Amino acid sequence: MITDQENQATETPLLSVKDLTTHFFTSEGIVKAVEGASFQIQAGRTLGIVGESGCGKSVAAKSILQLVDRPGRIVGGEVIYSSPESGTSENLLDFTPTSERMRRFRGGVVSMIFQEPMTSFSPVHTIGNQITEAIRLHSDLSKTESSELAVDWLQRVGIPNPEQSMSEYPDQFSGGQRQRAMIAMALCTNPSMLIADEPTTALDVTTQAQILELLKGLAIQNNMATLFITHDLGVIAEIADDVAVMYLGQVVETAPVEEIFNDPKHPYTKGLLACRPRLESTFKVLPTVSDYLEENEVDGQLQLSEKPGANERIEAMQQATTPHIDEADFILEVEDLHVHFPERRGVFSGPEGWVKAVDGISFSVPRGSTLGLVGESGCGKTTTGRAILNLVNPTSGMVKFNGEEIAGFDATAMLPYRKRMQIVFQDPYSSLNPRLTIEQALSEPMAVHQIGAKKDRRDRVVSLLEEVGLESQFLRRYPHEFSGGQRQRICVARALALEPEFIVCDEAVSAMDVSVQAQVLNLLRELQGNRSLTYIFISHDLSVVKFMADTIAVMREGRIVEQGDAENVYANPVDEYTRNLIAAVPRDSAEFIRSRRG
């Protein structure tokens, strides 16, 4: 008897990547971003590519469409596209990258959703103009028909008021809305294949679930092949039929999605699967890839093997103890907090209404504990964190820090509190001055607050870097010379420079792959224990919040609809909105995958 899987294997793949090799020729030497990677995708199926940041996922995807930026260069391999209509096959790498043939192939036949939508849109053209232009480039539709189709696609990806949004510019969209608009622009040409590079990273769980359902539906409806790149293994379980695991530019394991999750063969794959926090997990310390994987050099070649005793170490992590928290000792008290923003039509016009970003919330945070703030994008999580720190002015309400009322303090009045209250922002790159070395960036807050002599600050900076797992040799480097995970560690070090008691972590790990995310989460918990830190942890990833938080507050439209002990909120949610959020969290168990595949 021939199985469906065997039938699929005998079909001609829509796209075959063979021994793809892409190198970056830098002044410091050759960086082998992709080194002999091979995989294939059938029409109507989704191949998920997973791996840590820097493993070559995005470079491999860009190489398919010859979009690799200098100093990168494709130096070997083939990318064979087999047309279902004509039955012919051609090597895309034979096309001249700037040729009309290649430009029409991009978007018309193979479309791509990029990881950072802000850099993919022109800031001087409206969203509608850009989507309409893409449609007209790859179809014979009129301007009016193209515009109507653009509105339809904006509606399909969940953009509110799509007709009005057509006339708005990218900077008027939130991060999640820009990502949805990017998805609309990629899909509006009905491509035969879609390359999706971290398309749901900036989305909350409910919007993410909607987008995944949309992509799955289109794959079935249009027999569209999808190459889906993500660091979220839960998303892979939701959408992928097959999985390719990349490590150091190579594909180390390829298998159907159920097999990957149920019976991974490679130690690197085992490590990746163990890193992800899960709703049902009781881990107090997360495993990392290094707990599973051992690297050895044999005859000049890197050899990977499973580290002995991995399972025993992981079991010990699960038994870690939780520090005692005095629930009567509140470091932060928030009562009836409101933050309203005026709605204006023009620059000089008065307010026509008010956006109630935060609308009367109250909570208290015990010293040394973590409060998790969860909810959909736009629910008021980030505004709450910034209002507590007076980075935005509260409209009304009370904020007490160590029993002292601080709501509405100006910059001068807040200065003494800045040492004690810090924030780690979502985007570490934009929160670090690109002109300052890491030593300067970490020394600056100490200089502002006159902490220590100049000659002592360097030693303090070295100590901070070591505390977050970085080496002193990085002192002279600039932010662009670090990976995303390293930059986030630097931001944590900067937050610690003033010896704070309280830190707001605003989506601090949202853009990280599972291994780096596990390292940073473990670091935050370790620092909390060592320094008696108190956190407000803001995230759209409910699994991460459950791992970090002692208590959880669920926000919707500026209000708290449910709060309580973290374990209890997840186990016995009272509010329907909370239940819907939990239900939208991607599941990555083998049982779920089997049920999805029918």
N, C-alpha and C positions, 0 to 999 in steps of 0.2 A: 504494500500500500504506500502510495506517494503522499506525503504530507504537504500542507500549504507552504511550509517553510522550504521544502525541497523544490516545490514548483517555482517559488519566488527565486530561489537560487539559480534555476535554469533560465530564467528570463534575462534578456539583455538589459543591463542596468541603464537607467537614463543618464547617469554620470558615473564615470570610473576615474578615480584618482590613483595613479600608479607611480610609486617612488618619487613623490613630489619633494623637491629640495629647494628651500629658500634661505639664503644667507644675507646677513647685514654686514657690509664691509665698512667698519668703523676705524677711527684712528687708533683705537686700542686693540684692534684685531678683528677677526671674523667671528660673528655671532651666528651660530647654526640654529636659527629659529625653527625651521622645519627640516628634518633630516630623513628623507626616504619614507615619507608617510604614504600609506595606501588605504583606500576604502572605496566603497561604491554605494550608490543609492538607486533603488528602484522607483519607478513612477508610483505615486499614491502612498509611498511609505516615508517615514520620518527617521532619519539617522541623527541621534543625539551625540554630540562630541563633548566630552567632559575632561577635566584636568585642571591643575592649578594654574594660576596666573603665570604667564611666561612659558607655558608648555608648548605654544605654537598653534592653539586653536584658531584664534582670529587671523593670524598670518596665513594659515592654510586656507581659510575661507577667502581672504582677499586675493590670494594667489590664483584661485580658480578664475576670478574675473580680472586678473592682472591689475590689481589696485594697490599693489605693494608700494609704499612710499620709499624714496631714497633715504638712506643708502642701501635699502633692501633690493635684492635681485633674485629672480627665479633662476636657478642654475641647473636644474635637472628635473626629469619626470615628465609625465603626460597627464592631461585632463581631457578625457574623451567624453564628448557629448553625443548621445545617440538619439536622433530625432524620431519621435514616434510617428510623425506624419510622413516623412520621406523614407524612413528606414536607413538613412545614411548616418555615418559617424565621422566626427572630425575632432581633431586635437585643438582645444581652445588656445593652447600655448603657441600654436602656429600663427594666430592672429596678431597683427600689429596692435599694441595696446591702445594707440590713439586713433586707430582706423574707424571709419564709419561703420564697418561691419561689427567691430567689437562694441562700439557704443550702442548700436541697436540691439545687440545680443544682451547687453546689460540692461536690465529693466524690462525688456520685451520678452525674453526667453528665460533668463535667470535674473531674479530680482534679489536685492539685499536690504535687510533691516540692520542699520548700524547701531553699535552699542551706545554712542553718545549722540542723541538726536539734535542737540543744539548746534553741533558742528556740521550736521548734514543739511540743515536748512539755511537758506540765505536770509540774513537779518533784515534786508531792505525790500523783500517781497512778501506779500501776504501768503498765508498758508494755502488759501484757495488757489492763488495764481500758480504756486509751485506744484500742487497736485494736478491741476488742470493741464499744466505744461507737460507733465509726465504722461498723462493720458493721450494728449494730442500727438506727442512724439511717437507713440507706439500704436496709434489707431487712426482711422479715417473719420472719427467723430467730429462734429462741428464744435465751435466754442461753447455754444449753449448746451449741447448734449454732454460735452466734457465737464462743464460746470455742474450740471445736474448729477452726473455720475460721481463727481468729487464729493458733493453733499451727501449722497447715498453712502459712500464709503466712510466718511467722517461719522455718520450716524451708526454704521455697523460696528465701528471700533469703540463706540461709547463716548464720543465727544458731545457734550451738552450744547444745545442750540447750534446745530451744524451750519445752518444758513448764515447766522451771524458770525460764526467762527471763521468762515471763508474769508472775511474781510479783515481778520486780525493777523498780527505779526507774531513770529515765533516767541519773542520775549514777553508777549501777553499771555502765553500758555504756561501752565505749571509743568514741572518736569514729567509727570505722568501723562499729561495731555499731549506734550510734544512727542513722547514715545508712541502714543496711540496714533497721532497724526503721521508719524514716520511709518508706522505699520500700514496705515491707509494708503500712503503714497507708494509703498512697495507692492501692495496687492492689487491696486486699481487697474493694472495692465493685464491681470489674469496670467501671470507667468507660469511656465511649465515646471519651474523649480524655484523655491524660495530658500535663500540663505538668511537665517535669523541669528544675529550675533547679540546674545544677551538681551532679547527683546522685552523681557518682563522685569528686569532688574529694578527699575524705578517705580514699579507698580505695587499697590497694596494687594492683599490676597484675593479680594473679590473681583477687582478689575483684572488681575492676573488670570483668574479662573475664566472670566469672560473671553479674554484674548486667546487663551489656550483652546477653549471650545470653538472659537471662530477659526483658528488655524487648523484644528482637527477636521472641522466641517468642510473647509475649503479643500483640504487634501483629498477628502473622499469625493466631494462634488466635482472637482476639476481634475482628479487623478494627479494632483500636484505632488511632486517630490519635495521634501523639506530637509535641509541641513540645519539642525537646531543646536546652537552653541550656548551653553549655560554652565554656571558653577553650582546651580541648585539641583541636587539630585532628586528632590521631590518633583520638580518640574519635568525632569527626564522621565521619571516613572509615569507621569501623567500623559505625556505626549509622544514619547519615542517608541518606535517599533524595534529598532536596533540601536546599539550603543558602541561607539569607538572611544576608548580611553587613551588619552595622549599624555606622554611624559617625556620631557626634554626633547621635544620635536618629533618624537616617534609615536606611532600607534602601538601600544603594548598589549592591548586586548580588544577584540571585537566579538560581539555576540548579541543574540536577541535580548531585549530588555529584561525579560523574566529571568533568563539565565544569569545575566550580570548581577542582578539583585539577590537571586536565590543561591547561586553557586559561583561566585567570582573566583577566577583562577590566579590572577596576578596579585602579588602582595601589595602593589600600589593601588589596585582597584579595591582590595580589602580595606586598606587604610582610608581611602576616600569615603567609602560607605560608612565607616565607623565614625568619621569626623562630624557628621551632620547631627545637630540636636533634633530630637523628635518629641512630639507631644507626649508620647507614652514613656519616654526615657526618664530614668531617675538619676542619671549621672550628675555628680557635682563637679567633676573635672572631665572635659571632653578628650577623647583620644585624638591623636594627630597621625598624619602619615608616617612620621618618623618613629612612632611606636610599632609600626608594622614592617617598614621597609628598611633594608640595610643595603648600602652602596659600597662596593669594593671594586678596585681597579685591578684587573688581571690582564697582563701583557698589553698594557696601554688601553684596554677596553673596559668600559664601565659595566660591571655586572650587578644585577639587582636580585636580591633574595629576601625571603621572609625572615624577619628578626626573631631569633629564638625567644620563647617565653612571652610572646606578645599577648596571648589570651589571658595569661595570669596577671599581667600588668593592667590590662583593661578591666578585669574583674575587681582589682584592688581600687581602681579609680571610682568605681561605682559605690564603694563602701566609704568614701570620704565623708567626713563629718561636716555639719553646717554650724558656723559660729552662733553662739547665743545672742539674741537681740532683745534689748529691754524695750518693750512696746510702749512703755510709759514715758520714755525719754525722746521727745520729738525734736529733731533738728530743724524741721521745716513744717510750717502750718499755713495752709492756704484756705481762705474762707470767702465764698461768694465772689470769685474772681471773674471780672468781665474785661474783654478786650474787643473793642469795636473799631472798625476802620470805615472812613467815609467813602461813599460811592460818588464819583464825580464824572460828568460827561466831558468837561474841558478843563484845561489847566487853571483857568481863572474863575471857574464857576464854583458855586457853593455846593455842599453835599446834597445829593438828591435822595439819599438813604444811607443805611449803615449795614456793613457786613459784620455779623456777630460771630467773629472767629472763635472767641471763648465767651460762653454765655452762662456765667454763674456756677462755677465749679468749686468744690471744696474737698480737701484731703489733707492728711498729715503723714509725715514720713519719719519713722523712728531712726535714731542715729545708728549708723553702721548697716542699714538695710538698703534694699533696692526696690523702688517702685517702678513697675513697668507701665508705660502709657502706650496703648494700642488703639487702632482704629483705622479707617480708610483715609486715603489722602484727602486733605482739606478738612479733617474733623477738628483740628485745633491743637494737635499734639505739640508741634514745633512752636507755635505761638505761645502755648502755655509755658514751655521751658524757657523761652526768651523773656516772657513777662516776669517770671520769677527772678530772673537775673537783671531785670530792668534794661534789657536790650531792646524791648519795645515797651511803651508806656501803657500800663493797665488803665482802663477806663474807670474802673472802680473795684473795690474789694480789698481784702487784707492778705498780705504776705509777711509772715513772721519767720525770721531766721535766728535760731538760738534765742527765741523769745523777744527779738527786737523787730519792730515794724519797719519794713524797708520798701513797701510798695510805692512806686512813683518817684524814688530817689533819682536825682540827676547824677551826671557823671562824677562830679566832685564829691557828693555825699556817698556814692557807691564805691569810691576808690578804696577805702579800708576793707570793704567786703570782697573786692575782686581777688584778694589774696586767698580768701576762704571759700569762694564760690567760683567754679570754673565750668567751661563747656568744651566738649569735643564735637566738632561739626561733622556733618555728613560727608562733605567733600574735602578731604585733607589737602588736595592740591590747591584749591582756591583759598583755603584758609592759611596757607603758608606763603610768605613773601618770596617770589621767585628770585629776587635780587640778594637775598640774605642766605649765607651758609647756614647749615644746621646749628653750628655753634652760636652764630649770631641770633638765630631765631629763638633758641632756648635761653640765651643770656639776656635777651631784650626785656622780658617781663621782670627778671630779677633786678635789672638796672632801673627800670621804671619805679619799682617799689623799694629801691635802695637796699636790696638784700645782699650782704656780703661785699667784700672788696673785689675789684676787677680781677685780680690774680687768683682769687678763690673761686670765681664763678666758673672758670673752665673746668676745674676739678668737679664742681657740682654738676656741670653738663655731662661730663664723662660718666659720672655715677648714675645720672638719670638715664642715659642711653643704655648702660649695662642693665639697669632695672627693667627696661622694656625689651631686652633681648637684642640690642644693637651694639656694635663695636666702636671704640673711640676713633678708629681710622676713618669713620664717616664724617667727622667733625667739619672738614673743609668742603664737603660736597654740598650741592644745591638740590632743592626739592625734585627737579626733573630727573635727577640721577638715581632716584629710588623707585621701587615698585609701589603699587597702591597700598599694599599691606604694610610696607616699611614706612611710608608716609603717615599712615594712620598711627603707627607706633610712635612716631616722632610727635604727632599731635597729642597723644596721651602723655608723653614725656613733658611736653610744654605745659599741659594742664597741671602736671604734678610739680612743676618748678617752684611754685609759690606755696607749696605745702597746704593745699586746700583741704577742707573738711567735706565738701559737697561738690559733686560733678554732675552736670547734665550731659548725657551721652545721646546725641541726636542722630539716629541712624548711623551709628559709628562703625558698623560692620556690614552695611547693606550691599556694598559693591565688592566685597571680598569673596574669593573662592572658599570652599568649605574648609580646607586645611588651614589657610591663613586666618579665617574667621575663628576657627577653634582655638588657635594660638592666642589671638587677641582677646577672646572671651575668657579663656583661662587666665590670661594676664590680668584682666580687669578684676576677676574674682580673687586672684592672689593678692593684688594690690589692696583690694578692699579689706581682706583679712589682716594684712600686714600694717595698714595705715588707718584702720577703722573708718574707711571712706563711706560716704552715703551717696547713692546714685539715684537719679531719675533716668531710666533707660527707655528711650523712645524708639520704636521700631514698627514696621509693618509686618515683620516676620514673627509670627506668634510662637513658633518653636523656639526661636532665639530668646524671646522675652520670657518664656516659661523656664528656660534654663537659668537665666540671670536673676529673675525677679522673686522677691519674697511675697509682695502683694502686687495686684494688677488693677488698673483703672481702665475701663473700656470707654472710649470717647466716640460720640456721634454728633455731628453738627454743632460742635462747641460745648456739648454737655457730657457729663459722665453718666452713662446709663447702667453701669454695673462696676462694682469694685469689691475686692476682698482678697483672701489668701489665694496665692497663685494656683496651687494644686486644686483647690476647691472650685475656683472659677472655671478651670479647664474641665474638671471632672463633672461638675454640676452647674453649668451655666443657667442663669435664671432668665436673662433677657433674650428675646428672639434674635436681636442683632448680634449678640455675642455668639449664640449658637450658629448663626450663619457665617460669621467670621471663622470659627473653628472648623466648620464643615468645608470651607473653601481652601483650607490649608492642604497643599499637595501631599498625597500619601505615597510612600516609597516602599511599602512592604510587598513581598512576593505575592501575598494573598490578594492585595488590591490590584496588582498588575494582572494577575490571572482573571480577576473579575472584569477588569476593563477590556481585556482582549476577548472575553466571552468564551 
